[in-house]
Amino acid sequence: MIKMKKNGCFACILFFTGSLFAATSDYKLVWADEFSRNGAPDPENWTFEHGHVRNHEAQWYQPENAFCTNGLLVIEGRRERVPNTNFLPNSKHWATKWKFAKYTSSCLITKGLHSWKYGRFEMRAKIDVRAGLWPAFWTLGVEGEWPDNGEVDIMEYYRGSLLANAFWGSGKRFQPRKNAAKKPLTELDDPDWADHFHIWRMDWNKDSIKLYVDDLLLNEIDLELTYNPPGHPIENPFRQPHYLLVNLAIGGSAGGDPAETDFPARYEIDYVRVYQK
Protein backbone atom coordinates (compact mmCIF):
# COMPACT_ATOMS: atom_id res chain seq x y z
CA MET A 1 0.00 0.00 0.00
CA ILE A 2 1.20 3.50 -0.84
CA LYS A 3 1.59 5.64 2.26
CA MET A 4 -0.41 8.85 1.96
CA LYS A 5 0.38 12.33 3.20
CA LYS A 6 0.19 13.41 6.76
CA ASN A 7 -1.60 16.70 6.27
CA GLY A 8 -4.53 16.13 8.61
CA CYS A 9 -8.00 16.38 7.11
CA PHE A 10 -6.56 16.97 3.66
CA ALA A 11 -4.88 13.57 3.79
CA CYS A 12 -8.21 11.93 4.65
CA ILE A 13 -9.97 13.71 1.81
CA LEU A 14 -7.16 12.94 -0.62
CA PHE A 15 -7.10 9.27 0.31
CA PHE A 16 -10.89 8.96 0.14
CA THR A 17 -11.26 10.74 -3.18
CA GLY A 18 -8.34 8.83 -4.67
CA SER A 19 -9.82 5.51 -3.54
CA LEU A 20 -13.29 6.51 -4.80
CA PHE A 21 -11.83 7.54 -8.13
CA ALA A 22 -9.98 4.24 -8.53
CA ALA A 23 -13.08 2.24 -7.65
CA THR A 24 -15.40 4.08 -10.02
CA SER A 25 -13.02 4.32 -12.98
CA ASP A 26 -11.29 0.91 -12.78
CA TYR A 27 -7.92 2.60 -12.39
CA LYS A 28 -5.51 1.09 -9.87
CA LEU A 29 -2.46 2.76 -8.39
CA VAL A 30 0.59 1.00 -9.86
CA TRP A 31 3.40 3.37 -8.87
CA ALA A 32 3.84 6.46 -6.72
CA ASP A 33 6.38 8.56 -4.94
CA GLU A 34 4.92 10.43 -1.97
CA PHE A 35 8.32 11.89 -0.97
CA SER A 36 7.69 10.91 2.63
CA ARG A 37 11.31 10.48 3.68
CA ASN A 38 13.71 13.36 4.23
CA GLY A 39 16.92 13.59 2.26
CA ALA A 40 17.79 12.56 -1.26
CA PRO A 41 15.03 11.32 -3.59
CA ASP A 42 14.52 7.55 -3.66
CA PRO A 43 17.15 6.03 -6.01
CA GLU A 44 14.77 3.16 -6.75
CA ASN A 45 12.45 5.69 -8.39
CA TRP A 46 14.67 8.39 -9.87
CA THR A 47 17.97 9.04 -11.57
CA PHE A 48 19.32 12.43 -12.62
CA GLU A 49 20.37 14.32 -15.70
CA HIS A 50 23.75 16.03 -15.50
CA GLY A 51 25.21 19.22 -16.89
CA HIS A 52 23.83 21.27 -19.77
CA VAL A 53 21.27 19.08 -21.54
CA ARG A 54 18.83 20.90 -23.88
CA ASN A 55 17.22 24.09 -25.15
CA HIS A 56 20.20 26.39 -24.50
CA GLU A 57 19.14 26.44 -20.84
CA ALA A 58 21.30 28.33 -18.36
CA GLN A 59 21.24 25.84 -15.50
CA TRP A 60 23.75 23.11 -14.76
CA TYR A 61 21.82 20.00 -13.73
CA GLN A 62 23.13 18.27 -10.62
CA PRO A 63 21.55 15.95 -8.02
CA GLU A 64 22.35 18.26 -5.11
CA ASN A 65 19.51 20.62 -5.98
CA ALA A 66 16.78 18.01 -5.36
CA PHE A 67 15.83 16.97 -1.83
CA CYS A 68 12.84 15.71 0.13
CA THR A 69 11.62 17.57 3.19
CA ASN A 70 8.32 17.71 5.08
CA GLY A 71 6.64 15.36 2.61
CA LEU A 72 7.68 17.34 -0.48
CA LEU A 73 10.20 16.92 -3.24
CA VAL A 74 11.92 20.29 -3.66
CA ILE A 75 13.79 21.11 -6.84
CA GLU A 76 15.77 24.24 -6.10
CA GLY A 77 17.08 26.60 -8.74
CA ARG A 78 20.13 28.51 -7.53
CA ARG A 79 22.20 31.36 -8.87
CA GLU A 80 25.70 30.06 -8.32
CA ARG A 81 28.87 29.68 -10.35
CA VAL A 82 29.93 26.09 -11.02
CA PRO A 83 32.53 24.65 -13.39
CA ASN A 84 31.33 23.31 -16.73
CA THR A 85 33.15 19.98 -16.80
CA ASN A 86 32.30 19.68 -20.50
CA PHE A 87 34.01 22.96 -21.39
CA LEU A 88 35.96 22.91 -24.67
CA PRO A 89 38.23 25.85 -25.55
CA ASN A 90 37.20 27.55 -28.80
CA SER A 91 33.92 25.65 -28.89
CA LYS A 92 30.90 27.37 -30.41
CA HIS A 93 28.37 24.87 -29.05
CA TRP A 94 26.12 26.36 -26.37
CA ALA A 95 26.71 23.49 -23.93
CA THR A 96 30.51 23.45 -24.11
CA LYS A 97 31.65 27.01 -24.88
CA TRP A 98 31.26 28.40 -21.35
CA LYS A 99 33.86 27.60 -18.70
CA PHE A 100 31.32 28.12 -15.91
CA ALA A 101 27.57 27.86 -15.51
CA LYS A 102 25.77 30.68 -13.66
CA TYR A 103 22.82 28.64 -12.36
CA THR A 104 22.16 25.14 -11.02
CA SER A 105 19.04 22.99 -10.75
CA SER A 106 17.90 19.35 -11.00
CA CYS A 107 16.10 17.11 -13.47
CA LEU A 108 14.82 13.80 -12.08
CA ILE A 109 13.89 10.97 -14.45
CA THR A 110 12.55 7.43 -14.16
CA LYS A 111 14.40 6.27 -17.30
CA GLY A 112 15.81 2.80 -16.88
CA LEU A 113 13.83 2.28 -13.70
CA HIS A 114 10.14 2.74 -14.47
CA SER A 115 8.10 3.26 -17.63
CA TRP A 116 4.44 2.78 -18.50
CA LYS A 117 2.22 2.39 -21.53
CA TYR A 118 -1.14 4.09 -21.00
CA GLY A 119 -2.75 5.14 -17.75
CA ARG A 120 -3.37 8.17 -15.58
CA PHE A 121 -0.30 10.19 -14.59
CA GLU A 122 -0.81 12.73 -11.84
CA MET A 123 1.27 15.29 -9.95
CA ARG A 124 0.34 17.70 -7.18
CA ALA A 125 2.76 20.59 -7.08
CA LYS A 126 3.37 24.29 -6.56
CA ILE A 127 5.39 26.05 -9.22
CA ASP A 128 7.37 29.28 -9.16
CA VAL A 129 6.11 31.51 -11.96
CA ARG A 130 8.66 34.29 -11.80
CA ALA A 131 10.68 35.48 -14.80
CA GLY A 132 13.15 33.04 -16.32
CA LEU A 133 11.80 29.91 -14.63
CA TRP A 134 10.68 26.88 -16.65
CA PRO A 135 9.28 24.04 -14.49
CA ALA A 136 7.98 20.90 -16.20
CA PHE A 137 6.39 17.47 -15.65
CA TRP A 138 6.66 15.43 -18.82
CA THR A 139 7.27 12.10 -20.52
CA LEU A 140 9.49 10.68 -23.24
CA GLY A 141 9.16 7.41 -25.14
CA VAL A 142 11.69 4.73 -24.20
CA GLU A 143 12.69 3.90 -27.79
CA GLY A 144 13.99 6.23 -30.46
CA GLU A 145 15.59 9.63 -30.81
CA TRP A 146 13.69 12.83 -30.01
CA PRO A 147 11.18 13.74 -31.32
CA ASP A 148 10.49 10.39 -33.00
CA ASN A 149 10.19 8.76 -29.56
CA GLY A 150 7.34 11.10 -28.57
CA GLU A 151 7.16 13.76 -25.87
CA VAL A 152 4.19 14.76 -23.73
CA ASP A 153 4.34 17.93 -21.63
CA ILE A 154 1.80 17.23 -18.91
CA MET A 155 2.86 20.48 -17.25
CA GLU A 156 5.15 23.11 -18.63
CA TYR A 157 5.26 26.75 -17.57
CA TYR A 158 7.10 29.77 -18.85
CA ARG A 159 6.50 33.45 -19.56
CA GLY A 160 3.11 33.65 -17.90
CA SER A 161 1.43 30.58 -19.41
CA LEU A 162 0.84 26.90 -18.76
CA LEU A 163 1.50 24.64 -21.73
CA ALA A 164 0.15 21.18 -22.53
CA ASN A 165 1.87 19.68 -25.55
CA ALA A 166 2.73 16.58 -27.55
CA PHE A 167 5.63 16.25 -30.02
CA TRP A 168 6.45 13.51 -32.52
CA GLY A 169 8.51 12.98 -35.66
CA SER A 170 8.28 14.95 -38.91
CA GLY A 171 10.83 13.04 -40.97
CA LYS A 172 13.46 15.74 -40.39
CA ARG A 173 15.89 15.20 -37.55
CA PHE A 174 15.14 17.26 -34.43
CA GLN A 175 12.21 19.00 -36.14
CA PRO A 176 8.97 17.82 -34.51
CA ARG A 177 5.35 17.90 -35.44
CA LYS A 178 3.28 19.04 -32.50
CA ASN A 179 -0.09 19.55 -30.90
CA ALA A 180 0.39 22.45 -28.47
CA ALA A 181 -1.95 24.34 -26.15
CA LYS A 182 -1.32 27.41 -24.01
CA LYS A 183 -3.28 28.74 -21.03
CA PRO A 184 -2.25 32.16 -19.69
CA LEU A 185 -2.42 32.33 -15.90
CA THR A 186 -4.49 35.47 -16.25
CA GLU A 187 -7.33 33.32 -17.65
CA LEU A 188 -7.50 31.26 -14.45
CA ASP A 189 -9.16 34.14 -12.56
CA ASP A 190 -7.08 33.74 -9.41
CA PRO A 191 -4.48 36.41 -8.61
CA ASP A 192 -3.03 34.08 -5.96
CA TRP A 193 -2.91 31.02 -8.22
CA ALA A 194 0.86 30.60 -7.90
CA ASP A 195 0.68 30.56 -4.10
CA HIS A 196 -1.21 27.25 -4.10
CA PHE A 197 -0.67 23.62 -5.00
CA HIS A 198 -2.38 22.31 -8.14
CA ILE A 199 -2.98 18.90 -9.70
CA TRP A 200 -1.79 18.15 -13.21
CA ARG A 201 -3.02 15.00 -14.93
CA MET A 202 -2.62 13.02 -18.12
CA ASP A 203 -5.22 10.44 -19.13
CA TRP A 204 -3.65 8.30 -21.87
CA ASN A 205 -5.05 5.36 -23.80
CA LYS A 206 -4.53 3.94 -27.30
CA ASP A 207 -6.85 6.54 -28.81
CA SER A 208 -6.03 9.82 -27.11
CA ILE A 209 -4.08 11.84 -24.55
CA LYS A 210 -5.97 14.33 -22.40
CA LEU A 211 -4.07 16.90 -20.32
CA TYR A 212 -5.61 18.69 -17.33
CA VAL A 213 -4.84 21.09 -14.52
CA ASP A 214 -7.26 20.96 -11.57
CA ASP A 215 -9.74 19.03 -13.76
CA LEU A 216 -9.66 21.76 -16.42
CA LEU A 217 -8.98 20.17 -19.81
CA LEU A 218 -6.09 22.01 -21.46
CA ASN A 219 -5.50 19.82 -24.50
CA GLU A 220 -6.71 16.61 -26.14
CA ILE A 221 -4.47 14.81 -28.62
CA ASP A 222 -5.96 12.35 -31.12
CA LEU A 223 -3.43 9.53 -31.48
CA GLU A 224 -4.64 8.75 -34.98
CA LEU A 225 -2.89 12.02 -35.92
CA THR A 226 0.49 11.36 -34.26
CA TYR A 227 2.13 8.82 -36.52
CA ASN A 228 5.78 9.17 -37.44
CA PRO A 229 6.45 9.24 -41.21
CA PRO A 230 5.73 6.00 -43.13
CA GLY A 231 8.43 3.38 -42.73
CA HIS A 232 9.70 4.68 -39.38
CA PRO A 233 10.46 1.79 -36.99
CA ILE A 234 8.40 3.56 -34.29
CA GLU A 235 5.06 3.79 -36.04
CA ASN A 236 3.30 5.81 -33.33
CA PRO A 237 5.46 7.03 -30.42
CA PHE A 238 2.46 7.32 -28.11
CA ARG A 239 1.78 3.60 -28.36
CA GLN A 240 5.00 2.64 -26.62
CA PRO A 241 6.04 2.97 -22.94
CA HIS A 242 7.12 6.38 -21.68
CA TYR A 243 9.20 7.42 -18.69
CA LEU A 244 8.71 10.48 -16.47
CA LEU A 245 10.77 13.64 -16.02
CA VAL A 246 10.38 16.45 -13.48
CA ASN A 247 12.69 19.44 -13.72
CA LEU A 248 13.18 23.13 -13.17
CA ALA A 249 14.93 24.75 -16.10
CA ILE A 250 16.21 28.33 -16.09
CA GLY A 251 16.34 30.68 -19.06
CA GLY A 252 17.09 29.00 -22.36
CA SER A 253 15.20 29.12 -25.64
CA ALA A 254 11.79 29.62 -23.98
CA GLY A 255 12.17 30.28 -20.26
CA GLY A 256 12.89 34.00 -20.43
CA ASP A 257 15.50 36.11 -18.68
CA PRO A 258 16.15 35.21 -15.01
CA ALA A 259 18.51 38.14 -14.37
CA GLU A 260 16.05 40.14 -12.23
CA THR A 261 14.65 37.11 -10.35
CA ASP A 262 15.72 36.51 -6.78
CA PHE A 263 17.08 33.03 -6.08
CA PRO A 264 16.75 30.36 -4.85
CA ALA A 265 13.59 29.33 -6.72
CA ARG A 266 11.58 26.31 -5.60
CA TYR A 267 9.47 23.79 -7.49
CA GLU A 268 7.64 21.85 -4.76
CA ILE A 269 6.09 18.47 -5.57
CA ASP A 270 3.71 16.78 -3.15
CA TYR A 271 3.40 13.51 -5.05
CA VAL A 272 3.68 11.81 -8.42
CA ARG A 273 1.32 8.87 -9.08
CA VAL A 274 0.62 6.49 -11.94
CA TYR A 275 -2.65 4.57 -12.27
CA GLN A 276 -3.53 1.92 -14.83
CA LYS A 277 -6.58 -0.16 -15.68
Secondary structure, 3 states (H helix, E strand, C coil): CCCCCCCCHHHHHHHHHHHHHHHHHCCEEEEEECCCCCECCCCCCCEECCECCCCCCCEEECHHHEEEECCEEEEEEEEEEEECCCCCCCCCCCCCCCCEEEEEECEEECCCCCCECCEEEEEEEECCCCCCEEEEEEEEECCCCCCCCCEEEEEEEECCEEEEEEEEEEEECCEEEEEEEEEEHHHHCCCCHHHCCEEEEEEECCCEEEEEECCEEEEEEEHHHCCCCCCCCCCCHHHCCEEEEEEEEECHHHHCCCCCCCCCEEEEEEEEEEEEC
